Amino acid sequence: MTTIKTLEGYYLSKPEPYQSCLLALRDIVLSAHAGIEHVRKFQIPFFTYKDKKLAYLWLDKKKLKMGFCWDKSLQPVVEGIRPKDKYESIIIDANADIPIDLILEKLNYYVDLIDVSNGA
């Protein structure tokens, strides 16, 4: 079995209707803010902002998920507690309208967290 190593290859390897939905989600995320970058982490499409984890797309069997990340480097330091990235996700129905408003709200929330922690 050939491993798909490119970002584009990840999308193109998925069956319809997931492929079209993933590509649309990618475009929505990238158009939300000029500073968002598209990378591959953990074998899935990830989006970063100012080198901090922001969001990801993942097709798990027949569930299409869009996750959002609060990078551990942005969290307050508490002695004796090891910080971990915190995630939340939404399940996207590939056969229904994409919840664009919700996605943009979440992206803006996490971009703002990164900006505040970086003193922007």
Backbone hydrogen bonds in HBPLUS format (Angstrom, degrees):
<---DONOR---> <-ACCEPTOR-->    atom                        ^
c    i                          cat <-CA-CA->   ^        H-A-AA   ^      H-
h    n   atom  resd res      DA  || num        DHA   H-A  angle D-A-AA Bond
n    s   type  num  typ     dist DA aas  dist angle  dist       angle   num
A0010-TYR N   A0006-THR O   3.03 MM   4  6.32 142.3  2.17 141.9 151.0     1
A0010-TYR N   A0007-LEU O   3.03 MM   3  5.16 124.4  2.35  97.6 111.8     2
A0011-TYR N   A0007-LEU O   3.33 MM   4  6.79 158.7  2.38 153.8 156.5     3
A0012-LEU N   A0008-GLU O   2.96 MM   4  6.21 169.9  1.97 156.9 159.9     4
A0013-SER N   A0009-GLY O   2.97 MM   4  5.92 128.6  2.24 140.4 150.8     5
A0013-SER N   A0010-TYR O   3.33 MM   3  5.38 141.8  2.49  96.3 106.7     6
A0014-LYS N   A0011-TYR O   3.19 MM   3  5.71 165.6  2.21 115.3 119.7     7
A0018-TYR N   A0015-PRO O   3.00 MM   3  5.83 111.5  2.48 128.6 137.0     8
A0019-GLN N   A0015-PRO O   3.00 MM   4  5.66 150.6  2.09 125.0 133.0     9
A0021-CYS N   A0017-PRO O   3.19 MM   4  6.39 160.1  2.23 149.6 155.7    10
A0022-LEU N   A0018-TYR O   2.76 MM   4  5.93 165.2  1.78 160.3 163.9    11
A0023-LEU N   A0019-GLN O   2.98 MM   4  6.21 161.6  2.01 151.9 156.9    12
A0024-ALA N   A0020-SER O   2.96 MM   4  6.14 153.7  2.03 143.6 150.9    13
A0025-LEU N   A0021-CYS O   2.86 MM   4  6.11 160.2  1.90 152.0 157.6    14
A0026-ARG N   A0022-LEU O   2.89 MM   4  6.11 157.4  1.94 148.6 154.9    15
A0027-ASP N   A0023-LEU O   3.07 MM   4  6.32 159.7  2.11 145.0 149.6    16
A0028-ILE N   A0024-ALA O   2.93 MM   4  6.21 152.8  2.01 149.1 157.1    17
A0029-VAL N   A0025-LEU O   2.95 MM   4  6.18 166.8  1.96 156.9 159.2    18
A0030-LEU N   A0026-ARG O   2.97 MM   4  6.17 172.3  1.98 156.6 158.9    19
A0031-SER N   A0027-ASP O   3.01 MM   4  6.02 141.6  2.16 139.6 149.0    20
A0032-ALA N   A0029-VAL O   3.09 MM   3  5.24 151.1  2.17 104.0 112.9    21
A0036-ILE N   A0033-HIS O   3.21 MM   3  5.73 171.1  2.22 119.0 121.6    22
A0037-GLU N   A0048-THR O   2.79 MM  11  5.18 164.9  1.81 150.5 155.8    23
A0048-THR N   A0037-GLU O   2.87 MM  11  5.18 155.8  1.93 142.3 150.4    24
A0039-VAL N   A0046-PHE O   2.86 MM   7  5.23 172.7  1.86 152.4 154.7    25
A0046-PHE N   A0039-VAL O   2.79 MM   7  5.23 175.6  1.79 156.1 154.7    26
A0041-LYS N   A0044-ILE O   3.12 MM   3  5.69 151.9  2.20 169.3 165.1    27
A0044-ILE N   A0041-LYS O   2.94 MM   3  5.69 170.7  1.95 127.9 131.0    28
A0057-LEU N   A0045-PRO O   3.08 MM  12  5.63 155.7  2.14 154.3 156.9    29
A0047-PHE N   A0055-ALA O   2.72 MM   8  5.09 153.4  1.79 156.8 152.3    30
A0054-LEU N   A0047-PHE O   2.89 MM   7  5.53 146.6  2.00 162.6 156.9    31
A0055-ALA N   A0047-PHE O   3.17 MM   8  5.09 159.0  2.22 133.2 137.0    32
A0049-TYR N   A0052-LYS O   2.91 MM   3  5.29 154.7  1.97 146.3 153.7    33
A0052-LYS N   A0049-TYR O   2.96 MM   3  5.29 155.1  2.02 110.9 118.9    34
A0069-CYS N   A0054-LEU O   2.87 MM  15  5.03 160.9  1.90 132.3 132.2    35
A0056-TYR N   A0067-GLY O   2.95 MM  11  5.18 147.2  2.06 134.7 137.9    36
A0067-GLY N   A0056-TYR O   2.96 MM  11  5.18 156.3  2.02 138.6 146.2    37
A0058-TRP N   A0065-LYS O   2.93 MM   7  5.17 153.3  2.01 153.2 154.2    38
A0065-LYS N   A0058-TRP O   2.73 MM   7  5.17 173.0  1.74 160.2 162.8    39
A0060-ASP N   A0063-LYS O   2.79 MM   3  5.12 158.4  1.84 161.5 156.5    40
A0063-LYS N   A0060-ASP O   2.87 MM   3  5.12 169.0  1.89 128.0 131.1    41
A0092-ILE N   A0064-LEU O   2.74 MM  28  5.38 167.6  1.76 157.6 161.8    42
A0066-MET N   A0090-ILE O   2.95 MM  24  5.45 161.6  1.99 158.3 164.4    43
A0090-ILE N   A0066-MET O   2.87 MM  24  5.45 156.3  1.93 147.7 154.0    44
A0068-PHE N   A0088-GLU O   2.72 MM  20  5.41 157.8  1.77 164.8 172.6    45
A0088-GLU N   A0068-PHE O   3.04 MM  20  5.41 148.8  2.14 147.8 155.3    46
A0070-TRP N   A0086-LYS O   2.80 MM  16  5.11 160.6  1.83 153.5 159.7    47
A0086-LYS N   A0070-TRP O   3.15 MM  16  5.11 167.0  2.17 135.3 138.9    48
A0074-LEU N   A0071-ASP O   2.94 MM   3  5.61 164.1  1.96 121.8 127.2    49
A0075-GLN N   A0072-LYS O   3.23 MM   3  5.35 158.4  2.28 105.3 111.7    50
A0081-ILE N   A0078-VAL O   3.00 MM   3  5.59 159.3  2.04 143.3 143.6    51
A0096-ALA N   A0093-ASP O   3.10 MM   3  5.42 167.2  2.12 117.4 118.7    52
A0100-ILE N   A0098-ILE O   2.76 MM   2  5.53 131.5  1.99 112.9  97.2    53
A0103-ILE N   A0099-PRO O   3.04 MM   4  6.31 163.9  2.07 157.7 162.7    54
A0104-LEU N   A0100-ILE O   2.87 MM   4  6.08 169.4  1.88 160.8 163.1    55
A0105-GLU N   A0101-ASP O   2.93 MM   4  6.05 153.2  2.00 144.2 152.2    56
A0106-LYS N   A0102-LEU O   2.97 MM   4  6.22 163.3  2.00 152.1 155.7    57
A0107-LEU N   A0103-ILE O   2.89 MM   4  6.12 167.1  1.91 155.0 158.9    58
A0108-ASN N   A0104-LEU O   2.91 MM   4  5.98 165.6  1.93 147.7 151.9    59
A0109-TYR N   A0105-GLU O   2.99 MM   4  6.16 151.9  2.07 143.9 152.0    60
A0110-TYR N   A0106-LYS O   3.03 MM   4  6.32 164.6  2.06 157.1 159.3    61
A0111-VAL N   A0107-LEU O   2.85 MM   4  6.02 156.2  1.91 153.0 160.5    62
A0112-ASP N   A0108-ASN O   2.92 MM   4  5.97 157.7  1.97 143.3 149.5    63
A0113-LEU N   A0109-TYR O   3.04 MM   4  6.38 148.7  2.14 142.1 150.7    64
A0114-ILE N   A0110-TYR O   3.10 MM   4  6.35 156.5  2.16 143.5 148.8    65
A0115-ASP N   A0111-VAL O   2.88 MM   4  6.17 161.6  1.91 152.7 158.2    66
A0116-VAL N   A0112-ASP O   2.87 MM   4  6.02 163.5  1.89 153.3 157.2    67
A0117-SER N   A0113-LEU O   3.05 MM   4  6.21 160.8  2.09 144.6 150.0    68
A0118-ASN N   A0114-ILE O   2.98 MM   4  6.12 137.0  2.17 143.5 155.2    69
A0120-ALA N   A0115-ASP O   2.77 MM   5  4.88 161.6  1.80 153.1 150.3    70
A0119-GLY N   A0116-VAL O   3.16 MM   3  5.06 157.8  2.21  99.6 106.0    71
